[in-house]
């Protein structure tokens, strides 16, 4: 990764550390991989600041077992919290810290969380009902998206700062802002009640 990438990521991490939201078990910055936008997941992870969290999203890639193993090694070296998206078996195989679940998979997420209480458990959310469900299920955190416009395929309309802040205020668990999060856009969220930030493009060149 380039020096510029590291600087951008470090700036975002420093901003996230100032967020006054509900405290939780996760660090204030969460990075997410994407097969299209971060095709080299290991290089992306190596460019992250130490002591942040990383969600590996493989979407069925054939390389997922090798990539997850590489990410687990990087996570140990950089003291990252590694979560595997929607794949508890792969999380077990690479000894990840936990699983991140899409909102639509809340039923298997609930079953998994009941037998893995020592593992980190996060859920995505897009509205008030999904945030409430994450709280009821005992998630360690929710990732609310999209707060701003994003390049994610099939992304919903952006919530915007005001609506996102209103949703966060109704939730009793740590909520992370996701979607169009960069060091610049994050400045607009400093008084919105988020516990931290989650990003993809904002953490790479």
N, C-alpha and C positions, 0 to 999 in steps of 0.2 A: 504494500500500500504506500501511497505517496505521503510526504510530509503534510501536504494540504489536507489529505483525508484524516490523518491523525489529529491535526489541529481542529478541524471541524467537529470530529467526534468528541475531543476533549472539551471544546467549548459547550457542546450540547450537554455533556455529562455535568459540567460545572453549573449550568443553568438548572438542570433537573435536580441537583442536590439542594437547591434553594426552595423547592416546592413545599408548601406548608400543609399539604393534605393529610389524610388519615395515614398514620405510620403502619408499616407492615413488614413482612419477612424479606421482601425483595429490595434490591438496590433501586435508586431513583431513575436509572436509565435502563431500558430494555431495547436490545437490537433484535431485529427479525431478519432471517434470510429469505430469499426469494429465488427460485430457479432461473428466472429471467434477469432480474435486476442485480442479483449477487451470484452469478454462475459459479464462481470459485468461493464456496462458502468458507473454506479454511483461510484463504487470504483475507476475506472480509473479517473473520473472527480475529485474526492476528492483528488487524489494524484498530481493533476496539480498545478503549481505555480499560485498564484493569478494574476488577470488582464491579462490573456491570452484569446484566443478565442477557442471555442469548436464547432466542427461540428458533430452533431449527425446523423449517417447514420444507418437506421434501416432495410432497404431492405425488408420491409413488415412484420417484426416480429410482432407476436400477442401481445407482451408486449410493443409495441412502445408507447402507450398512458401513461402507468404507468412510463416507463423509461423516457419519455420526461418530465413528471411532476417532477420526481425526479431530473433530470438534471437541470430543471429550478430553483428549490429550491437551488441546489448546486451553480448554476451560480450566484444567488443573494448573497449568503453567501460569495463567493470568488471573486465577481466582475468580472465574466467571460462574454465574449460576446458569446451568444449562438445562433448558426445557425442550422437550421434543413435542412438536405439534401433532395432536390427534393420533399418536402411535405409542401406546403404552408398552407394547412388546419391544419396540426399538429402544424406548427409554430404559427398559430393564436390561436390554442387551448391552448398551453402552454405559450403564450405571449413571444415567442422567439424574439431575436433582428433582425432576418432576415432569409434568405434562401440561401443555397448554391446549385447551379444547375450544373448538369453534362453538358458537352459541347453539347451533342446530344439533350438536352431539351432547346436549346436557344430560340425557338419560345415561348413556355409557359413562359420561364424566362422573355422574353421581355414584354409579356402581363402583367405579375405579377408586374414587376418593374414600369410600367406606373401608376399603381394604388396604389403602396406602396412606394412612393418616400422617405418616412422617414425611411424606413427599410433598413438594410444592405443587399447587393446583391452581391454575388460572383459567379464566374463561373470556372469550371475546363477547362484546356487547355492542348493540347499535341503537338501543332505545331504553326507555324507563323500565319496561317489563323485563328485558334481559338483564339489566343491572340488578333488579330486585331478585331475579332468579339466582344470579350468581351469589348474592348475599345469603339467600336461603340455603343454598347448597354448601355454604361454608368455604367458598373460594378464597384463596389468599389474596387475589387481586382480580380486577377486571380490566380489559383493554377496550376502551370506548373508541369507536371509529365509525366513519371517518370524520375527524374534527375539521380538517381542512380538505381541499381538493387533493386527490391522490391519483397516481398512475396505476393502481392495482386494478387488475382485470375484474370487471363486474362490480366495481365499487358503487356504493350507494351515494346519494347526494350528500354533500358535506353538511354536517350539523351546524358549523359555525361556532364562534366563541361564546356567544350569549346562550344559545340553546345547550351547548355542551356543558357550560358552567351550571346551568339550571339542573341538568340531569345529575351531575356530580353531587350537588348539594342534597339530593334526595337519597344518596347511597351511603351506607354506613361502612363500606369496605374501601380499601385503597383502589383508586381508579387511575389508570394511565391513559394519557392522550395519545392516540394513534391516527395517522392519516395526514399527510402533508406536513409532518413535523420536521422543522429545520431549526437551526440556531436562531434564525430571524423570526420565523412564525411563532416559535415558542415564547418569545417575549410578550406576545399578546395574551398569554394564558397564565401569567404569573399570579394573578389574584383569582383564579377560577376554581380553586379547591382541588386540583389534581394532586395525586401523590407522586407522580413522576411522568416521564415521557417515554414513548416507544417510537422507533423510527427504522426506516430502511434507507431511503435515498438521502436523508439528512446525515447519514453516517458514512457515506461513500462519496467518491469524487463525482 
